[in-house]
Amino acid sequence: MRVYRSLAEVPADFGPSVLTIGNFDGVHFGHRRILKRAAALARERAWKASALTFDPHPTRIVAPERSPKLLTSPERRAELMAEEGIEQVLILPFTRELAESSPEDFVRQIVVETLGARAVLVGENFRFGRRQAGTASLLQELGRQFGFATEIIPTAACRGRTISSSLIRREIEGGRVALARRFLQHAYGLEGEVVKGHGIGARQTVPTLNLATSADVIPARGVYLTKTYDLEGVRHWNSITNAGYRPTFGASPELSIETFLLDPLVGEPPRRIRVEFLCRVREERQFETPEALKAQILKDVRVARNYFRRVKLRLARLAPA
């Protein structure tokens, strides 16, 4: 995977490309359909499977009052795109100048001349150019004019609901991370540095890794089954995570994300981690004493160990002989 952060970085051999364009926040089920199709078409034609996305989100420039909370950083988007076969990504800085470009200029200067697109794939709600004047239909017309094929991919649905980044944000913020995982086709994760906590948990309950994150979207307060990854290595652990305000210890004004590792921590503690949320165990609540909280945590740990044991057995049954 090659990632470029500006037009100046794009090499002359970026094309010929099969290009998909969008914000791709979350890289959810609907996005993955487009990415898979782009990768398949690129293989058929011996072109390069490519994606164009933007940073910041365009609404932060043109309508900041409507700007959504983001599910994924541009770097994480690129990682998830690579899972679907995308070979190169341009994360284009979205500026006022870019927002004011006409649909024709955007297509000619960026899509064709810079990125060498031979085919362009977009969702049916795709908009581009000044005041979002460009539509998927206009893109088809411009494709005929500039010599590239255009495919418009219908909006995806799951369980009778149209999949969108805004829907997934609501599910995560409501604590329904298992349903969000189904819509995303991957677990929602928070990334950041491991920071020193207040030390109360380590002394009176169980030791945890405390995550400091700048993520926009945080799961609802509660206890979750999670997977934790060392972002500076290959280590990963089954885990259980509390997202909340530690009411048993006086309700901190700051949200804390505390993760207990179910697997042994061998070597130095990780410095940067990603915590992926699999399902919710219970709401966060206040206990009368630290001892009562510790007893509940140990119950939660047993639930978590049983869950991961069942997952392991199920995967073993599905593995080819």
Backbone hydrogen bonds in HBPLUS format (Angstrom, degrees):
<---DONOR---> <-ACCEPTOR-->    atom                        ^
c    i                          cat <-CA-CA->   ^        H-A-AA   ^      H-
h    n   atom  resd res      DA  || num        DHA   H-A  angle D-A-AA Bond
n    s   type  num  typ     dist DA aas  dist angle  dist       angle   num
A0002-ARG N   A0087-GLU O   2.92 MM  85  6.41 154.5  1.98 146.4 153.0     1
A0089-VAL N   A0002-ARG O   2.85 MM  87  6.35 155.2  1.91 160.3 168.7     2
A0004-TYR N   A0089-VAL O   2.85 MM  85  6.24 161.0  1.89 162.6 168.8     3
A0091-ILE N   A0004-TYR O   2.79 MM  87  6.07 167.4  1.80 174.6 170.3     4
A0009-GLU N   A0006-SER O   3.17 MM   3  5.41 141.7  2.32 101.7 111.7     5
A0010-VAL N   A0007-LEU O   3.16 MM   3  5.35 146.0  2.28 103.2 112.8     6
A0014-PHE N   A0011-PRO O   3.22 MM   3  5.54 147.7  2.33 120.1 117.0     7
A0048-LYS N   A0016-PRO O   3.01 MM  32  6.31 153.1  2.08 139.1 147.7     8
A0017-SER N   A0116-GLY O   2.95 MM  99  5.79 159.6  1.99 137.9 138.7     9
A0118-ARG N   A0017-SER O   2.81 MM 101  5.75 171.4  1.82 163.0 161.4    10
A0018-VAL N   A0048-LYS O   2.90 MM  30  5.88 162.7  1.93 138.6 141.7    11
A0050-SER N   A0018-VAL O   2.87 MM  32  5.82 161.9  1.90 172.7 167.0    12
A0019-LEU N   A0119-ALA O   2.81 MM 100  6.17 163.3  1.83 164.5 160.6    13
A0121-LEU N   A0019-LEU O   2.82 MM 102  6.24 153.3  1.89 147.3 155.8    14
A0020-THR N   A0050-SER O   3.07 MM  30  6.46 147.3  2.18 135.0 143.3    15
A0052-LEU N   A0020-THR O   2.85 MM  32  6.24 155.8  1.91 160.0 165.4    16
A0022-GLY N   A0052-LEU O   3.07 MM  30  6.53 156.7  2.13 167.2 174.1    17
A0027-VAL N   A0024-PHE O   3.02 MM   3  5.07 142.0  2.17 112.5 124.0    18
A0032-ARG N   A0028-HIS O   2.86 MM   4  6.12 158.4  1.90 159.6 166.9    19
A0029-PHE N   A0183-PHE O   2.84 MM 154  5.63 156.8  1.90 156.1 157.9    20
A0033-ARG N   A0029-PHE O   3.23 MM   4  6.54 142.1  2.39 142.1 150.5    21
A0034-ILE N   A0031-HIS O   3.02 MM   3  5.31 117.5  2.42 102.0 116.6    22
A0035-LEU N   A0031-HIS O   2.93 MM   4  6.28 163.0  1.96 155.5 160.8    23
A0036-LYS N   A0032-ARG O   2.83 MM   4  5.89 164.5  1.86 149.0 153.1    24
A0037-ARG N   A0033-ARG O   3.11 MM   4  6.22 160.1  2.15 141.4 146.9    25
A0038-ALA N   A0034-ILE O   2.92 MM   4  6.18 156.2  1.98 150.2 157.1    26
A0039-ALA N   A0035-LEU O   2.94 MM   4  6.20 161.0  1.98 151.7 156.4    27
A0040-ALA N   A0036-LYS O   2.91 MM   4  6.14 157.9  1.96 150.4 156.7    28
A0041-LEU N   A0037-ARG O   2.95 MM   4  6.10 164.5  1.97 151.6 155.4    29
A0042-ALA N   A0038-ALA O   2.96 MM   4  6.11 155.2  2.02 146.0 153.3    30
A0043-ARG N   A0039-ALA O   3.06 MM   4  6.30 152.5  2.13 144.4 151.1    31
A0044-GLU N   A0040-ALA O   3.04 MM   4  6.35 157.5  2.10 148.2 154.3    32
A0045-ARG N   A0041-LEU O   3.06 MM   4  6.29 155.1  2.12 150.8 156.3    33
A0046-ALA N   A0042-ALA O   2.85 MM   4  5.62 116.1  2.27 140.6 154.9    34
A0047-TRP N   A0042-ALA O   2.99 MM   5  4.68 147.8  2.09 134.4 140.0    35
A0087-GLU N   A0049-ALA O   2.80 MM  38  5.34 151.2  1.88 134.6 143.3    36
A0088-GLN N   A0049-ALA O   3.27 MM  39  6.70 148.1  2.38 151.5 158.4    37
A0051-ALA N   A0088-GLN O   2.98 MM  37  6.51 144.0  2.12 149.9 160.5    38
A0090-LEU N   A0051-ALA O   2.93 MM  39  6.38 160.7  1.96 160.6 166.0    39
A0053-THR N   A0090-LEU O   3.00 MM  37  6.33 167.7  2.02 161.0 164.5    40
A0092-LEU N   A0053-THR O   2.83 MM  39  6.13 154.5  1.90 159.4 151.2    41
A0055-ASP N   A0092-LEU O   3.09 MM  37  6.11 152.9  2.16 139.7 139.6    42
A0094-PHE N   A0055-ASP O   3.06 MM  39  5.63 149.6  2.15 107.0 115.5    43
A0060-ARG N   A0057-HIS O   2.86 MM   3  5.66 152.0  1.94 128.8 136.5    44
A0061-ILE N   A0058-PRO O   3.03 MM   3  5.53 155.3  2.09 113.7 121.2    45
A0062-VAL N   A0058-PRO O   3.08 MM   4  6.39 168.5  2.10 156.7 159.3    46
A0063-ALA N   A0059-THR O   2.81 MM   4  4.81 148.4  1.91 122.8 132.6    47
A0066-ARG N   A0063-ALA O   2.83 MM   3  5.60 160.7  1.87 127.6 133.8    48
A0067-SER N   A0064-PRO O   3.22 MM   3  4.92 165.0  2.24 100.3 104.4    49
A0077-ARG N   A0073-SER O   2.94 MM   4  6.23 157.9  1.99 155.5 162.2    50
A0078-ALA N   A0074-PRO O   3.07 MM   4  6.36 157.0  2.13 147.0 151.9    51
A0079-GLU N   A0075-GLU O   3.14 MM   4  6.48 154.0  2.22 143.9 150.5    52
A0080-LEU N   A0076-ARG O   3.01 MM   4  6.30 160.9  2.04 155.0 159.1    53
A0081-MET N   A0077-ARG O   2.87 MM   4  6.12 152.9  1.94 152.3 160.7    54
A0082-ALA N   A0078-ALA O   3.02 MM   4  6.25 151.0  2.11 147.1 154.0    55
A0083-GLU N   A0080-LEU O   3.14 MM   3  5.24 130.9  2.40  96.7 109.2    56
A0084-GLU N   A0081-MET O   2.95 MM   3  5.42 146.7  2.06 110.7 120.3    57
A0086-ILE N   A0081-MET O   3.33 MM   5  5.61 163.4  2.36 136.6 132.3    58
A0085-GLY N   A0082-ALA O   3.05 MM   3  5.12 166.5  2.06 109.8 112.4    59
A0099-ALA N   A0095-THR O   2.96 MM   4  6.23 155.6  2.02 147.0 154.3    60
A0100-GLU N   A0096-ARG O   3.06 MM   4  6.28 136.1  2.26 141.9 152.4    61
A0100-GLU N   A0097-GLU O   3.20 MM   3  5.22 131.4  2.45  94.3 106.8    62
A0101-SER N   A0098-LEU O   3.16 MM   3  5.27 159.8  2.21 104.8 111.1    63
A0130-ARG N   A0101-SER O   2.77 MM  29  5.49 131.8  2.00 145.7 157.4    64
A0106-PHE N   A0102-SER O   2.96 MM   4  6.19 167.4  1.98 161.6 165.0    65
A0107-VAL N   A0103-PRO O   3.04 MM   4  6.22 162.6  2.07 149.1 153.3    66
A0108-ARG N   A0104-GLU O   2.92 MM   4  6.05 169.8  1.93 152.0 155.5    67
A0109-GLN N   A0105-ASP O   2.83 MM   4  5.69 163.8  1.86 151.7 156.3    68
A0110-ILE N   A0106-PHE O   3.07 MM   4  5.56 151.7  2.15 132.0 140.9    69
A0111-VAL N   A0106-PHE O   3.36 MM   5  6.80 160.5  2.40 147.4 153.0    70
A0112-VAL N   A0107-VAL O   2.90 MM   5  6.14 150.1  1.99 167.6 176.7    71
A0113-GLU N   A0108-ARG O   2.98 MM   5  6.08 164.6  2.00 152.4 157.5    72
A0115-LEU N   A0110-ILE O   2.96 MM   5  6.11 144.9  2.09 156.0 166.2    73
A0117-ALA N   A0111-VAL O   3.13 MM   6  5.88 164.2  2.16 151.8 155.0    74
A0116-GLY N   A0112-VAL O   3.07 MM   4  4.79 130.5  2.33 118.9 125.0    75
A0149-ALA N   A0118-ARG O   2.97 MM  31  6.33 156.1  2.03 143.1 137.4    76
A0120-VAL N   A0149-ALA O   2.82 MM  29  6.27 152.1  1.89 152.0 159.9    77
A0151-GLU N   A0120-VAL O   2.92 MM  31  6.34 159.9  1.96 155.2 159.8    78
A0122-VAL N   A0151-GLU O   3.10 MM  29  6.59 157.0  2.16 163.6 170.5    79
A0153-ILE N   A0122-VAL O   2.83 MM  31  6.09 166.4  1.85 157.2 161.2    80
A0126-PHE N   A0123-GLY O   3.13 MM   3  5.42 159.4  2.17 119.3 119.5    81
A0124-GLU N   A0153-ILE O   3.20 MM  29  5.89 129.9  2.47 155.4 146.9    82
A0128-PHE N   A0134-GLY O   3.06 MM   6  4.72 146.5  2.18 119.1 125.1    83
A0134-GLY N   A0128-PHE O   2.70 MM   6  4.72 144.6  1.82 173.8 167.7    84
A0132-GLN N   A0129-GLY O   2.88 MM   3  5.10 141.9  2.02 142.6 134.9    85
A0133-ALA N   A0130-ARG O   3.00 MM   3  5.87 149.2  2.09 123.8 129.4    86
A0139-LEU N   A0135-THR O   2.94 MM   4  6.23 152.5  2.02 147.4 155.5    87
A0140-GLN N   A0136-ALA O   3.11 MM   4  6.44 146.3  2.23 141.7 149.7    88
A0141-GLU N   A0137-SER O   3.17 MM   4  6.57 154.2  2.24 145.3 151.6    89
A0142-LEU N   A0138-LEU O   2.88 MM   4  6.20 160.9  1.91 155.6 160.7    90
A0143-GLY N   A0139-LEU O   2.83 MM   4  5.99 143.8  1.96 142.8 153.4    91
A0144-ARG N   A0140-GLN O   3.09 MM   4  6.46 151.4  2.18 147.2 153.2    92
A0145-GLN N   A0141-GLU O   3.10 MM   4  6.43 150.3  2.19 142.0 150.6    93
A0146-PHE N   A0142-LEU O   2.78 MM   4  5.98 156.9  1.84 153.0 158.5    94
A0147-GLY N   A0143-GLY O   2.75 MM   4  5.51 121.8  2.09 141.4 151.8    95
A0148-PHE N   A0143-GLY O   2.91 MM   5  4.71 154.3  1.97 128.5 134.8    96
A0163-ILE N   A0156-ALA O   2.97 MM   7  5.77 167.6  1.98 142.3 146.4    97
A0158-CYS N   A0161-ARG O   2.89 MM   3  5.34 156.0  1.95 146.7 150.6    98
A0161-ARG N   A0158-CYS O   3.00 MM   3  5.34 160.4  2.04 112.2 118.6    99
A0168-ILE N   A0164-SER O   3.17 MM   4  6.46 162.1  2.21 149.1 153.5   100
A0169-ARG N   A0165-SER O   2.95 MM   4  6.21 154.4  2.01 149.1 156.1   101
A0170-ARG N   A0166-SER O   3.18 MM   4  6.43 159.5  2.22 146.5 150.8   102
A0171-GLU N   A0167-LEU O   3.08 MM   4  6.43 155.9  2.14 149.3 156.0   103
A0172-ILE N   A0168-ILE O   2.99 MM   4  6.23 165.6  2.02 156.4 159.3   104
A0173-GLU N   A0169-ARG O   2.95 MM   4  6.12 172.8  1.96 157.0 159.2   105
A0174-GLY N   A0170-ARG O   2.95 MM   4  6.01 126.5  2.25 136.5 150.1   106
A0174-GLY N   A0171-GLU O   3.21 MM   3  5.05 134.2  2.43  90.9 103.6   107
A0176-ARG N   A0171-GLU O   2.82 MM   5  5.06 138.8  1.99 165.3 155.2   108
A0175-GLY N   A0172-ILE O   2.87 MM   3  5.08 161.3  1.90 111.4 116.4   109
A0180-ALA N   A0176-ARG O   3.05 MM   4  6.38 159.5  2.09 148.5 155.0   110
A0181-ARG N   A0177-VAL O   2.84 MM   4  5.99 146.9  1.95 139.6 148.4   111
A0182-ARG N   A0178-ALA O   3.19 MM   4  6.52 144.2  2.32 137.4 146.0   112
A0182-ARG N   A0179-LEU O   3.08 MM   3  5.10 120.9  2.45  95.0 109.6   113
A0183-PHE N   A0179-LEU O   3.09 MM   4  6.48 155.7  2.15 150.1 156.3   114
A0184-LEU N   A0180-ALA O   2.80 MM   4  6.01 152.9  1.87 151.8 160.1   115
A0185-GLN N   A0181-ARG O   2.77 MM   4  5.51 147.2  1.87 141.4 150.1   116
A0277-PHE N   A0188-TYR O   2.82 MM  89  5.70 161.6  1.86 172.6 168.5   117
A0190-LEU N   A0275-VAL O   2.89 MM  85  5.28 151.0  1.97 139.6 145.5   118
A0275-VAL N   A0190-LEU O   2.81 MM  85  5.28 157.3  1.87 153.5 156.6   119
A0192-GLY N   A0273-ILE O   3.09 MM  81  5.86 143.6  2.23 158.4 168.2   120
A0273-ILE N   A0192-GLY O   2.98 MM  81  5.86 154.1  2.05 167.4 173.2   121
A0212-ALA N   A0193-GLU O   2.87 MM  19  5.40 164.1  1.89 162.7 168.0   122
A0194-VAL N   A0271-ARG O   2.84 MM  77  5.30 162.4  1.87 141.3 141.6   123
A0195-VAL N   A0210-ASN O   2.78 MM  15  5.50 161.2  1.82 157.2 162.6   124
A0203-ARG N   A0199-GLY O   3.23 MM   4  6.36 149.6  2.33 140.6 148.0   125
A0204-GLN N   A0200-ILE O   2.83 MM   4  5.91 160.4  1.87 157.8 163.5   126
A0205-THR N   A0201-GLY O   2.76 MM   4  4.89 153.9  1.83 133.9 140.2   127
A0209-LEU N   A0259-THR O   2.74 MM  50  5.05 160.2  1.78 144.9 149.1   128
A0259-THR N   A0209-LEU O   2.85 MM  50  5.05 165.9  1.87 145.8 150.5   129
A0211-LEU N   A0257-ILE O   2.96 MM  46  5.46 172.5  1.97 163.0 164.0   130
A0222-GLY N   A0243-ALA O   2.89 MM  21  5.46 151.3  1.97 144.3 153.6   131
A0243-ALA N   A0222-GLY O   2.89 MM  21  5.46 168.3  1.91 165.0 166.6   132
A0223-VAL N   A0282-ARG O   2.84 MM  59  5.39 165.3  1.86 155.4 158.9   133
A0281-VAL N   A0223-VAL O   2.70 MM  58  5.42 171.1  1.71 150.6 153.0   134
A0224-TYR N   A0241-THR O   2.77 MM  17  5.20 160.6  1.81 153.2 160.0   135
A0241-THR N   A0224-TYR O   2.84 MM  17  5.20 164.2  1.87 152.7 158.0   136
A0225-LEU N   A0279-CYS O   2.88 MM  54  5.48 158.3  1.92 159.2 166.3   137
A0278-LEU N   A0225-LEU O   2.86 MM  53  5.54 164.5  1.88 160.1 162.4   138
A0226-THR N   A0239-SER O   2.95 MM  13  5.04 173.9  1.95 135.3 134.1   139
A0239-SER N   A0226-THR O   2.95 MM  13  5.04 146.9  2.06 153.7 143.6   140
A0227-LYS N   A0276-GLU O   2.96 MM  49  5.13 146.1  2.08 137.8 148.5   141
A0276-GLU N   A0227-LYS O   2.76 MM  49  5.13 172.2  1.77 161.3 162.9   142
A0228-THR N   A0237-TRP O   2.91 MM   9  5.22 169.1  1.92 156.6 160.3   143
A0237-TRP N   A0228-THR O   2.83 MM   9  5.22 153.0  1.91 148.9 157.7   144
A0229-TYR N   A0274-ARG O   2.88 MM  45  5.15 157.7  1.93 145.8 153.4   145
A0274-ARG N   A0229-TYR O   2.96 MM  45  5.15 145.3  2.08 136.8 146.8   146
A0230-ASP N   A0235-ARG O   2.98 MM   5  5.37 174.4  1.98 152.4 151.0   147
A0233-GLY N   A0230-ASP O   3.31 MM   3  5.45 161.7  2.34 112.2 111.9   148
A0231-LEU N   A0272-ARG O   2.91 MM  41  5.47 159.6  1.95 136.5 141.1   149
A0262-LEU N   A0238-ASN O   2.85 MM  24  5.46 164.0  1.88 139.8 143.6   150
A0240-ILE N   A0260-PHE O   2.98 MM  20  5.38 152.4  2.06 148.0 157.0   151
A0260-PHE N   A0240-ILE O   2.83 MM  20  5.38 169.7  1.84 166.2 165.2   152
A0242-ASN N   A0258-GLU O   2.84 MM  16  5.29 161.9  1.87 154.7 158.1   153
A0258-GLU N   A0242-ASN O   2.96 MM  16  5.29 155.8  2.02 154.7 155.2   154
A0244-GLY N   A0256-SER O   3.00 MM  12  5.51 164.5  2.03 157.5 162.1   155
A0256-SER N   A0244-GLY O   2.74 MM  12  5.51 169.9  1.75 164.8 168.3   156
A0252-SER N   A0245-TYR O   2.81 MM   7  5.12 132.0  2.04 152.4 153.7   157
A0249-PHE N   A0246-ARG O   3.05 MM   3  5.70 148.1  2.16 117.5 125.7   158
A0251-ALA N   A0246-ARG O   3.22 MM   5  5.18 136.7  2.42 121.0 121.5   159
A0250-GLY N   A0247-PRO O   3.24 MM   3  5.18 156.2  2.30 112.0 108.4   160
A0293-LEU N   A0289-THR O   3.15 MM   4  6.53 156.5  2.21 149.0 155.5   161
A0294-LYS N   A0290-PRO O   2.86 MM   4  6.12 157.0  1.91 147.2 153.7   162
A0295-ALA N   A0291-GLU O   2.99 MM   4  6.24 155.6  2.05 145.5 151.6   163
A0296-GLN N   A0292-ALA O   3.07 MM   4  6.35 153.6  2.14 144.0 150.8   164
A0297-ILE N   A0293-LEU O   2.85 MM   4  6.15 157.4  1.90 153.9 160.7   165
A0298-LEU N   A0294-LYS O   2.99 MM   4  6.24 157.0  2.04 150.0 155.4   166
A0299-LYS N   A0295-ALA O   3.11 MM   4  6.42 144.8  2.24 138.8 148.2   167
A0299-LYS N   A0296-GLN O   3.07 MM   3  4.99 118.6  2.47  92.7 108.2   168
A0300-ASP N   A0296-GLN O   2.85 MM   4  6.21 156.8  1.90 151.7 158.4   169
A0301-VAL N   A0297-ILE O   2.81 MM   4  6.13 149.8  1.90 148.3 157.2   170
A0302-ARG N   A0298-LEU O   3.08 MM   4  6.35 150.5  2.17 139.5 146.3   171
A0303-VAL N   A0299-LYS O   3.04 MM   4  6.41 156.9  2.09 150.4 156.6   172
A0304-ALA N   A0300-ASP O   2.90 MM   4  6.18 158.1  1.95 149.3 155.6   173
A0305-ARG N   A0301-VAL O   2.84 MM   4  6.10 162.5  1.87 154.2 158.3   174
A0306-ASN N   A0302-ARG O   3.02 MM   4  6.19 162.7  2.06 149.8 154.1   175
A0307-TYR N   A0303-VAL O   2.98 MM   4  6.22 155.5  2.04 147.5 154.6   176
A0308-PHE N   A0304-ALA O   2.97 MM   4  6.27 169.9  1.98 161.3 161.7   177
A0309-ARG N   A0305-ARG O   2.93 MM   4  6.03 146.0  2.04 143.1 153.1   178
A0310-ARG N   A0306-ASN O   3.00 MM   4  6.22 155.8  2.06 148.1 153.5   179
A0311-VAL N   A0307-TYR O   3.00 MM   4  6.32 157.9  2.05 151.2 157.8   180
A0312-LYS N   A0308-PHE O   3.00 MM   4  6.12 157.6  2.05 141.4 147.0   181
A0313-LEU N   A0309-ARG O   3.05 MM   4  6.31 157.7  2.10 147.4 152.9   182
A0314-ARG N   A0310-ARG O   2.91 MM   4  6.12 159.4  1.95 150.8 156.6   183
A0315-LEU N   A0311-VAL O   2.94 MM   4  6.17 160.8  1.98 152.1 157.0   184
A0316-ALA N   A0312-LYS O   2.98 MM   4  6.18 149.2  2.08 142.5 151.2   185
A0317-ARG N   A0313-LEU O   3.02 MM   4  6.33 149.8  2.12 146.7 154.0   186
A0318-LEU N   A0314-ARG O   3.12 MM   4  6.39 145.4  2.24 143.0 152.3   187
A0319-ALA N   A0315-LEU O   3.05 MM   4  6.16 126.1  2.35 139.9 153.0   188
